Amino acid sequence: MKPGGRPSSKPIKPRNADIPSGQKDSKAARGSSRPGKKQVEKPSGLFARALNTMVRGLSMFDNQQRLVVCNNLYRELYDLPDAVTEQGTPFADIVAYIVSKEDGQTAKEVRDIQHRWINDHLAALSEGKSFSAMRHLKSGRIIVVTSQPLLDGGWIDIHEDITEERQAEKKIEWLAQHDTLTELYNRSYFHEQLQGALASGSELAVLWIDLDGFKSVNDTFGQPVGDALLKSVARRLIRVVRKTDVLARLGGDEFALIRFGAATHEQLERLAQRLLATISTEHRLLGRKVYITGSLSVVHAPEHGRTCDTIMKNADLALHSAKTSGRGSYAFYDPERDYESGRVKRLDADLKLALKKKQFELHYQPIVDIRANRVNGFEALIRWRHPERGMISPGDFIPFAEASGWIVEIGNWALTRACKDAAAWPAEIKVAVNLSSVQFEKGDLYGAVTGALSASGLPAGRLELEITESVLLRDHPKTHDLLHRLRALGIKILLDDFGTAYGALSYLRSFPFDKLKIDRSFVRDFGTPNERDCAAIVQSIAELAKRLHMTTVAEGVETADQLAMVANAGCEEVQGFYFSKPVPVGEIAATVSRVRQIFSRTLENSA
């Protein structure tokens, strides 16, 4: 110890570090007493109550590295017997006991781990500052130990069990990368891996698979069989691909594969044939025999594109070509072929005509405040009423509208229409409008928003703008500046589909969102084997949002049990078919009344 009571900068050597390891470790492992050790005097009174009701473990050691006092939670965390927690027990003996319980370690490895633990700890203490270290125990527990040096040369350790928190974080990360139904990678992770590989100039191939007639399977046998078929197809595809491949479910009945490295046309053709063959073999699902085929496209990189958008666009063109050739077919992308003369050109012309002929319309789904038991707002969802194809859902035209740039004009129309509709609603009801990342990159989004507010007379405080994590992926200063400018008007900014992209948590630091919309995949799994994990994750997100002063909206609530789960988890608002499907603007008043009746019935039943 240096004059003035400051700990020396020289690492303190454990007093028993030179004891022959065989003798020392065996005694510590048995928890035997040593001369000079005292039985801990059980703390009494208020001190005992305070010590043993702490939510963290506590241990205190003196300047001779001997235990002074510890609480019950410290003993429980490390499963320490009374003999190892007697007053005066050397720190080295406690460490030796903990390490000796690890399986699969030789005596030498145990000694090495013990000495490294002690020496690292004492070296950090000698710096005279508080520090933290993480311990992974055999029991599976993860403990964060925060140590505070004392002026007399001793120290206090605070032990926090973060196992559940880490497990929830890992589950969030897993769900951000995986499709929960098939447990394959999801679209977000697939795009991330493809983008990274293309940026590095890697040679690869993308194979895009679409199941033929999947909708008829769902309609004929029901969704449980449809889901079972998707899982069966996923299992079979896994058996065909390499471990180094990235196999993903892109959504619906679409799967995609990245095959890294050089491959000849013949090799990829054989792979395509094997993939289609394994899909077409009979599936036995829930007591039924189901037959399905798939269509497949193959695209090379960098030959057929150097960006993710180009590769996927060309794969889509080739897939459409395969489908027109008949079920169970595959097609390689051919850069010499005039694909524009086909489906893409027709879709482009149709979208142009749809804007001119006003074929788009908005339907609205209520966002319900489950604290106040009332409708808080409506999300505007676009629909396309095609004169020949009937009502077309957004998933069938929005991707092309984004790729072609039509989304800017379509998005501007939706903003204006939604604001005009909402201006006629009760003053307490807001409207939420989705924005595409393309709208941030092209056109004048700020002008479109302020123009829609001005034309409708809707107060800015009643408009909510929803963005997805894709808007933040580029981390462009212009995007963040625009979001701040819009928020300064009084508009609420929502982060949609939270948890579906890798690194989702990091986006919360990039912008002060007003609301987080928890992706429906977390809610959908309630009632499945993943129920407990999903409930914990929803609760973790809700607690995190509350600390960041954000409101949480749970999407996809379809049952009373799901509603109870998200309410218990701490979500403040919900959205889903339990209250209402999206409805035309003419049914807004009836929907508000229907939601009120649902809450009234619930209160009557609970009375």
Secondary structure, DSSP 4 states (H G I P E B T S, - for coil): --TTSPPPSSPPPPTTTTS-HHHHHHHHHHT---TT-B------HHHHHHHHT-SSEEEEE-TTSBEEEE-HHHHHHHT--GGGSSBT-BHHHHHHHHHHT-TT--HHHHHHHHHHHHHHHHHHHTTTS-EEEEEE-TTS-EEEEEEEE-TTS-EEEEEEE-HHHHHHHHHHHHHHHB-TTT-SB-HHHHHHHHHHHHHTT--EEEEEEEEETHHHHHHHH-HHHHHHHHHHHHHHHHHHS-TTSEEEEEETTEEEEEEES---HHHHHHHHHHHHHHHHS-EEETTEEE--EEEEEEEEETTT-SSHHHHHHHHHHHHHHHHHT-TT-EEE--TTS-GGGSHHHHHHHHHHHHHHHT-EEEEEEEEEETTTTEEEEEEEEEEEEETTTEEE-GGGTHHHHHHHSHHHHHHHHHHHHHHHHHHTS-TT-EEEEE--HHHHHSS-HHHHHHHHHHHHT--GGGEEEEE-THHHHT--HHHHHHHHHHHHTT-EEEEEEETSSTTHHHHTTTS--SEEEE-HHHHHTTTSTTHHHHHHHHHHHHHHHHHTT-EEEE----SHHHHHHHHHHT--EE-STTT---EEGGGHHHHHHHHHHHHHHHHHHH-
